[in-house]
């Protein structure tokens, strides 16, 4: 799932909020969020 999310983000299919949603539902963790987006994950 991580590779798919990273690919979709790289082609502009997902924005930071979308990637954050995957952290909330448990598909990826906050470290993977930072690896994809380059930003720290902030809950909320």
N, CA, C, O and CB atoms as a CASP TS submission, in Angstrom:
PFRMAT TS
TARGET T0000
AUTHOR 0000-0000-0000
METHOD Language model
MODEL 1
PARENT N/A
ATOM      1  N   UNK     1       0.825  -1.194   0.000  1.00  0.00           N
ATOM      2  CA  UNK     1       0.000   0.000   0.000  1.00  0.00           C
ATOM      3  C   UNK     1       0.869   1.257   0.000  1.00  0.00           C
ATOM      4  O   UNK     1       0.544   2.242  -0.663  1.00  0.00           O
ATOM      5  CB  UNK     1      -0.938  -0.002   1.208  1.00  0.00           C
ATOM      6  N   UNK     2       1.973   1.218   0.746  1.00  0.00           N
ATOM      7  CA  UNK     2       2.868   2.374   0.816  1.00  0.00           C
ATOM      8  C   UNK     2       3.344   2.789  -0.572  1.00  0.00           C
ATOM      9  O   UNK     2       3.307   3.971  -0.913  1.00  0.00           O
ATOM     10  CB  UNK     2       4.072   2.062   1.710  1.00  0.00           C
ATOM     11  N   UNK     3       3.785   1.832  -1.367  1.00  0.00           N
ATOM     12  CA  UNK     3       4.292   2.151  -2.711  1.00  0.00           C
ATOM     13  C   UNK     3       3.208   2.765  -3.585  1.00  0.00           C
ATOM     14  O   UNK     3       3.482   3.685  -4.356  1.00  0.00           O
ATOM     15  CB  UNK     3       4.847   0.893  -3.384  1.00  0.00           C
ATOM     16  N   UNK     4       1.988   2.268  -3.475  1.00  0.00           N
ATOM     17  CA  UNK     4       0.876   2.818  -4.253  1.00  0.00           C
ATOM     18  C   UNK     4       0.596   4.263  -3.853  1.00  0.00           C
ATOM     19  O   UNK     4       0.439   5.135  -4.708  1.00  0.00           O
ATOM     20  CB  UNK     4      -0.387   1.963  -4.064  1.00  0.00           C
ATOM     21  N   UNK     5       0.535   4.509  -2.539  1.00  0.00           N
ATOM     22  CA  UNK     5       0.270   5.869  -2.054  1.00  0.00           C
ATOM     23  C   UNK     5       1.386   6.810  -2.510  1.00  0.00           C
ATOM     24  O   UNK     5       1.120   7.927  -2.953  1.00  0.00           O
ATOM     25  CB  UNK     5       0.143   5.889  -0.504  1.00  0.00           C
ATOM     26  N   UNK     6       2.635   6.352  -2.398  1.00  0.00           N
ATOM     27  CA  UNK     6       3.782   7.174  -2.808  1.00  0.00           C
ATOM     28  C   UNK     6       3.707   7.492  -4.297  1.00  0.00           C
ATOM     29  O   UNK     6       3.981   8.622  -4.703  1.00  0.00           O
ATOM     30  CB  UNK     6       5.112   6.455  -2.486  1.00  0.00           C
ATOM     31  N   UNK     7       3.341   6.514  -5.108  1.00  0.00           N
ATOM     32  CA  UNK     7       3.201   6.727  -6.549  1.00  0.00           C
ATOM     33  C   UNK     7       2.099   7.733  -6.852  1.00  0.00           C
ATOM     34  O   UNK     7       2.302   8.659  -7.637  1.00  0.00           O
ATOM     35  CB  UNK     7       2.910   5.403  -7.259  1.00  0.00           C
ATOM     36  N   UNK     8       0.942   7.560  -6.240  1.00  0.00           N
ATOM     37  CA  UNK     8      -0.182   8.469  -6.482  1.00  0.00           C
ATOM     38  C   UNK     8       0.167   9.896  -6.068  1.00  0.00           C
ATOM     39  O   UNK     8      -0.209  10.850  -6.749  1.00  0.00           O
ATOM     40  CB  UNK     8      -1.429   7.993  -5.724  1.00  0.00           C
ATOM     41  N   UNK     9       0.883  10.043  -4.956  1.00  0.00           N
ATOM     42  CA  UNK     9       1.311  11.378  -4.511  1.00  0.00           C
ATOM     43  C   UNK     9       2.270  11.981  -5.535  1.00  0.00           C
ATOM     44  O   UNK     9       2.187  13.170  -5.842  1.00  0.00           O
ATOM     45  CB  UNK     9       1.986  11.306  -3.110  1.00  0.00           C
ATOM     46  N   UNK    10       3.176  11.165  -6.058  1.00  0.00           N
ATOM     47  CA  UNK    10       4.200  11.667  -6.983  1.00  0.00           C
ATOM     48  C   UNK    10       3.613  12.157  -8.296  1.00  0.00           C
ATOM     49  O   UNK    10       4.188  13.038  -8.934  1.00  0.00           O
ATOM     50  CB  UNK    10       5.221  10.587  -7.262  1.00  0.00           C
ATOM     51  N   UNK    11       2.479  11.605  -8.714  1.00  0.00           N
ATOM     52  CA  UNK    11       1.864  12.059  -9.969  1.00  0.00           C
ATOM     53  C   UNK    11       0.762  13.081  -9.725  1.00  0.00           C
ATOM     54  O   UNK    11       0.057  13.472 -10.655  1.00  0.00           O
ATOM     55  CB  UNK    11       1.299  10.871 -10.741  1.00  0.00           C
ATOM     56  N   UNK    12       0.612  13.514  -8.473  1.00  0.00           N
ATOM     57  CA  UNK    12      -0.376  14.542  -8.158  1.00  0.00           C
ATOM     58  C   UNK    12      -1.771  14.011  -7.910  1.00  0.00           C
ATOM     59  O   UNK    12      -2.724  14.787  -7.836  1.00  0.00           O
ATOM     60  CB  UNK    12      -0.429  15.528  -9.253  1.00  0.00           C
ATOM     61  N   UNK    13      -1.907  12.700  -7.782  1.00  0.00           N
ATOM     62  CA  UNK    13      -3.226  12.123  -7.530  1.00  0.00           C
ATOM     63  C   UNK    13      -3.685  12.306  -6.099  1.00  0.00           C
ATOM     64  O   UNK    13      -4.883  12.381  -5.825  1.00  0.00           O
ATOM     65  CB  UNK    13      -3.219  10.664  -7.867  1.00  0.00           C
ATOM     66  N   UNK    14      -2.720  12.377  -5.181  1.00  0.00           N
ATOM     67  CA  UNK    14      -3.032  12.582  -3.768  1.00  0.00           C
ATOM     68  C   UNK    14      -2.331  13.839  -3.278  1.00  0.00           C
ATOM     69  O   UNK    14      -1.212  14.139  -3.693  1.00  0.00           O
ATOM     70  CB  UNK    14      -2.612  11.353  -2.918  1.00  0.00           C
ATOM     71  N   UNK    15      -2.995  14.568  -2.397  1.00  0.00           N
ATOM     72  CA  UNK    15      -2.403  15.724  -1.716  1.00  0.00           C
ATOM     73  C   UNK    15      -2.020  15.294  -0.293  1.00  0.00           C
ATOM     74  O   UNK    15      -2.315  14.172   0.119  1.00  0.00           O
ATOM     75  CB  UNK    15      -3.404  16.952  -1.692  1.00  0.00           C
ATOM     76  N   UNK    16      -1.368  16.182   0.448  1.00  0.00           N
ATOM     77  CA  UNK    16      -0.946  15.848   1.812  1.00  0.00           C
ATOM     78  C   UNK    16      -2.107  15.380   2.686  1.00  0.00           C
ATOM     79  O   UNK    16      -1.956  14.441   3.468  1.00  0.00           O
ATOM     80  CB  UNK    16      -0.280  17.048   2.456  1.00  0.00           C
ATOM     81  N   UNK    17      -3.269  16.033   2.558  1.00  0.00           N
ATOM     82  CA  UNK    17      -4.430  15.639   3.360  1.00  0.00           C
ATOM     83  C   UNK    17      -4.845  14.209   3.045  1.00  0.00           C
ATOM     84  O   UNK    17      -5.203  13.449   3.946  1.00  0.00           O
ATOM     85  CB  UNK    17      -5.606  16.596   3.112  1.00  0.00           C
ATOM     86  N   UNK    18      -4.799  13.846   1.774  1.00  0.00           N
ATOM     87  CA  UNK    18      -5.172  12.479   1.381  1.00  0.00           C
ATOM     88  C   UNK    18      -4.217  11.463   1.996  1.00  0.00           C
ATOM     89  O   UNK    18      -4.644  10.425   2.501  1.00  0.00           O
ATOM     90  CB  UNK    18      -5.178  12.337  -0.157  1.00  0.00           C
ATOM     91  N   UNK    19      -2.922  11.769   1.951  1.00  0.00           N
ATOM     92  CA  UNK    19      -1.931  10.872   2.545  1.00  0.00           C
ATOM     93  C   UNK    19      -2.164  10.787   4.056  1.00  0.00           C
ATOM     94  O   UNK    19      -2.040   9.714   4.646  1.00  0.00           O
ATOM     95  CB  UNK    19      -0.482  11.362   2.236  1.00  0.00           C
ATOM     96  N   UNK    20      -2.500  11.917   4.677  1.00  0.00           N
ATOM     97  CA  UNK    20      -2.811  11.928   6.102  1.00  0.00           C
ATOM     98  C   UNK    20      -3.982  11.037   6.455  1.00  0.00           C
ATOM     99  O   UNK    20      -4.000  10.423   7.521  1.00  0.00           O
ATOM    100  CB  UNK    20      -3.095  13.324   6.552  1.00  0.00           C
ATOM    101  N   UNK    21      -4.960  10.963   5.567  1.00  0.00           N
ATOM    102  CA  UNK    21      -6.113  10.083   5.796  1.00  0.00           C
ATOM    103  C   UNK    21      -5.676   8.627   5.903  1.00  0.00           C
ATOM    104  O   UNK    21      -6.255   7.863   6.676  1.00  0.00           O
ATOM    105  CB  UNK    21      -7.144  10.241   4.666  1.00  0.00           C
ATOM    106  N   UNK    22      -4.661   8.234   5.136  1.00  0.00           N
ATOM    107  CA  UNK    22      -4.171   6.857   5.213  1.00  0.00           C
ATOM    108  C   UNK    22      -3.476   6.584   6.544  1.00  0.00           C
ATOM    109  O   UNK    22      -3.496   5.453   7.030  1.00  0.00           O
ATOM    110  CB  UNK    22      -3.212   6.571   4.057  1.00  0.00           C
ATOM    111  N   UNK    23      -2.859   7.615   7.141  1.00  0.00           N
ATOM    112  CA  UNK    23      -2.281   7.457   8.478  1.00  0.00           C
ATOM    113  C   UNK    23      -3.399   7.209   9.485  1.00  0.00           C
ATOM    114  O   UNK    23      -3.289   6.331  10.341  1.00  0.00           O
ATOM    115  CB  UNK    23      -1.448   8.712   8.878  1.00  0.00           C
ATOM    116  N   UNK    24      -4.480   7.990   9.377  1.00  0.00           N
ATOM    117  CA  UNK    24      -5.612   7.874  10.309  1.00  0.00           C
ATOM    118  C   UNK    24      -6.218   6.474  10.265  1.00  0.00           C
ATOM    119  O   UNK    24      -6.527   5.900  11.310  1.00  0.00           O
ATOM    120  CB  UNK    24      -6.690   8.922   9.980  1.00  0.00           C
ATOM    121  N   UNK    25      -6.391   5.922   9.066  1.00  0.00           N
ATOM    122  CA  UNK    25      -7.024   4.597   8.966  1.00  0.00           C
ATOM    123  C   UNK    25      -6.030   3.452   9.128  1.00  0.00           C
ATOM    124  O   UNK    25      -6.425   2.287   9.165  1.00  0.00           O
ATOM    125  CB  UNK    25      -7.728   4.462   7.632  1.00  0.00           C
ATOM    126  N   UNK    26      -4.734   3.781   9.226  1.00  0.00           N
ATOM    127  CA  UNK    26      -3.752   2.765   9.584  1.00  0.00           C
ATOM    128  C   UNK    26      -3.027   2.087   8.442  1.00  0.00           C
ATOM    129  O   UNK    26      -2.317   1.108   8.671  1.00  0.00           O
ATOM    130  CB  UNK    26      -4.405   1.748  10.364  1.00  0.00           C
ATOM    131  N   UNK    27      -3.180   2.576   7.208  1.00  0.00           N
ATOM    132  CA  UNK    27      -2.464   1.955   6.096  1.00  0.00           C
ATOM    133  C   UNK    27      -0.966   2.262   6.123  1.00  0.00           C
ATOM    134  O   UNK    27      -0.148   1.433   5.726  1.00  0.00           O
ATOM    135  CB  UNK    27      -3.056   2.420   4.779  1.00  0.00           C
ATOM    136  N   UNK    28      -0.616   3.457   6.595  1.00  0.00           N
ATOM    137  CA  UNK    28       0.787   3.840   6.732  1.00  0.00           C
ATOM    138  C   UNK    28       0.964   4.514   8.091  1.00  0.00           C
ATOM    139  O   UNK    28      -0.015   4.892   8.735  1.00  0.00           O
ATOM    140  CB  UNK    28       1.240   4.791   5.565  1.00  0.00           C
ATOM    141  N   UNK    29       2.229   4.662   8.527  1.00  0.00           N
ATOM    142  CA  UNK    29       2.458   5.359   9.794  1.00  0.00           C
ATOM    143  C   UNK    29       3.045   6.747   9.537  1.00  0.00           C
ATOM    144  O   UNK    29       3.271   7.140   8.392  1.00  0.00           O
ATOM    145  CB  UNK    29       3.399   4.537  10.707  1.00  0.00           C
ATOM    146  N   UNK    30       3.287   7.478  10.626  1.00  0.00           N
ATOM    147  CA  UNK    30       3.740   8.859  10.468  1.00  0.00           C
ATOM    148  C   UNK    30       5.123   8.969   9.835  1.00  0.00           C
ATOM    149  O   UNK    30       5.412   9.959   9.164  1.00  0.00           O
ATOM    150  CB  UNK    30       3.750   9.543  11.805  1.00  0.00           C
ATOM    151  N   UNK    31       5.980   7.972  10.035  1.00  0.00           N
ATOM    152  CA  UNK    31       7.301   7.990   9.392  1.00  0.00           C
ATOM    153  C   UNK    31       7.159   7.842   7.878  1.00  0.00           C
ATOM    154  O   UNK    31       7.865   8.503   7.115  1.00  0.00           O
ATOM    155  CB  UNK    31       8.201   6.862   9.958  1.00  0.00           C
ATOM    156  N   UNK    32       6.247   6.975   7.448  1.00  0.00           N
ATOM    157  CA  UNK    32       6.005   6.802   6.018  1.00  0.00           C
ATOM    158  C   UNK    32       5.364   8.052   5.425  1.00  0.00           C
ATOM    159  O   UNK    32       5.639   8.398   4.276  1.00  0.00           O
ATOM    160  CB  UNK    32       5.112   5.578   5.766  1.00  0.00           C
ATOM    161  N   UNK    33       4.517   8.731   6.190  1.00  0.00           N
ATOM    162  CA  UNK    33       3.921   9.994   5.741  1.00  0.00           C
ATOM    163  C   UNK    33       5.021  11.000   5.431  1.00  0.00           C
ATOM    164  O   UNK    33       4.992  11.662   4.394  1.00  0.00           O
ATOM    165  CB  UNK    33       2.953  10.563   6.811  1.00  0.00           C
ATOM    166  N   UNK    34       6.000  11.113   6.344  1.00  0.00           N
ATOM    167  CA  UNK    34       7.096  12.063   6.128  1.00  0.00           C
ATOM    168  C   UNK    34       7.927  11.658   4.914  1.00  0.00           C
ATOM    169  O   UNK    34       8.375  12.517   4.154  1.00  0.00           O
ATOM    170  CB  UNK    34       7.992  12.151   7.381  1.00  0.00           C
ATOM    171  N   UNK    35       8.134  10.360   4.727  1.00  0.00           N
ATOM    172  CA  UNK    35       8.902   9.888   3.573  1.00  0.00           C
ATOM    173  C   UNK    35       8.209  10.252   2.265  1.00  0.00           C
ATOM    174  O   UNK    35       8.875  10.592   1.287  1.00  0.00           O
ATOM    175  CB  UNK    35       9.109   8.371   3.653  1.00  0.00           C
ATOM    176  N   UNK    36       6.890  10.184   2.237  1.00  0.00           N
ATOM    177  CA  UNK    36       6.130  10.501   1.026  1.00  0.00           C
ATOM    178  C   UNK    36       6.057  12.006   0.796  1.00  0.00           C
ATOM    179  O   UNK    36       6.342  12.481  -0.303  1.00  0.00           O
ATOM    180  CB  UNK    36       4.719   9.916   1.115  1.00  0.00           C
ATOM    181  N   UNK    37       5.678  12.758   1.829  1.00  0.00           N
ATOM    182  CA  UNK    37       5.384  14.186   1.648  1.00  0.00           C
ATOM    183  C   UNK    37       6.553  15.105   1.963  1.00  0.00           C
ATOM    184  O   UNK    37       6.579  16.249   1.507  1.00  0.00           O
ATOM    185  CB  UNK    37       4.226  14.570   2.506  1.00  0.00           C
ATOM    186  N   UNK    38       7.517  14.623   2.734  1.00  0.00           N
ATOM    187  CA  UNK    38       8.624  15.467   3.160  1.00  0.00           C
ATOM    188  C   UNK    38       8.274  16.373   4.320  1.00  0.00           C
ATOM    189  O   UNK    38       9.059  17.251   4.680  1.00  0.00           O
ATOM    190  CB  UNK    38       9.096  16.292   2.018  1.00  0.00           C
ATOM    191  N   UNK    39       7.101  16.174   4.915  1.00  0.00           N
ATOM    192  CA  UNK    39       6.657  16.999   6.041  1.00  0.00           C
ATOM    193  C   UNK    39       6.308  16.109   7.222  1.00  0.00           C
ATOM    194  O   UNK    39       5.996  14.930   7.061  1.00  0.00           O
ATOM    195  CB  UNK    39       5.441  17.872   5.643  1.00  0.00           C
ATOM    196  N   UNK    40       6.367  16.698   8.419  1.00  0.00           N
ATOM    197  CA  UNK    40       5.955  15.978   9.623  1.00  0.00           C
ATOM    198  C   UNK    40       4.444  15.782   9.597  1.00  0.00           C
ATOM    199  O   UNK    40       3.701  16.641   9.123  1.00  0.00           O
ATOM    200  CB  UNK    40       6.389  16.741  10.908  1.00  0.00           C
ATOM    201  N   UNK    41       4.004  14.641  10.112  1.00  0.00           N
ATOM    202  CA  UNK    41       2.565  14.398  10.218  1.00  0.00           C
ATOM    203  C   UNK    41       2.024  15.101  11.455  1.00  0.00           C
ATOM    204  O   UNK    41       2.571  14.951  12.547  1.00  0.00           O
ATOM    205  CB  UNK    41       2.258  12.877  10.276  1.00  0.00           C
ATOM    206  N   UNK    42       0.949  15.870  11.283  1.00  0.00           N
ATOM    207  CA  UNK    42       0.304  16.568  12.391  1.00  0.00           C
ATOM    208  C   UNK    42      -1.130  16.065  12.496  1.00  0.00           C
ATOM    209  O   UNK    42      -1.911  16.195  11.554  1.00  0.00           O
ATOM    210  CB  UNK    42       0.344  18.124  12.190  1.00  0.00           C
ATOM    211  N   UNK    43      -1.469  15.491  13.640  1.00  0.00           N
ATOM    212  CA  UNK    43      -2.836  15.001  13.832  1.00  0.00           C
ATOM    213  C   UNK    43      -3.810  16.157  13.810  1.00  0.00           C
ATOM    214  O   UNK    43      -3.505  17.251  14.285  1.00  0.00           O
ATOM    215  CB  UNK    43      -2.962  14.225  15.152  1.00  0.00           C
ATOM    216  N   UNK    44      -4.989  15.908  13.254  1.00  0.00           N
ATOM    217  CA  UNK    44      -6.008  16.931  13.299  1.00  0.00           C
ATOM    218  C   UNK    44      -6.602  17.182  11.966  1.00  0.00           C
ATOM    219  O   UNK    44      -7.487  18.027  11.833  1.00  0.00           O
ATOM    220  CB  UNK    44      -5.464  18.183  13.841  1.00  0.00           C
TER
END
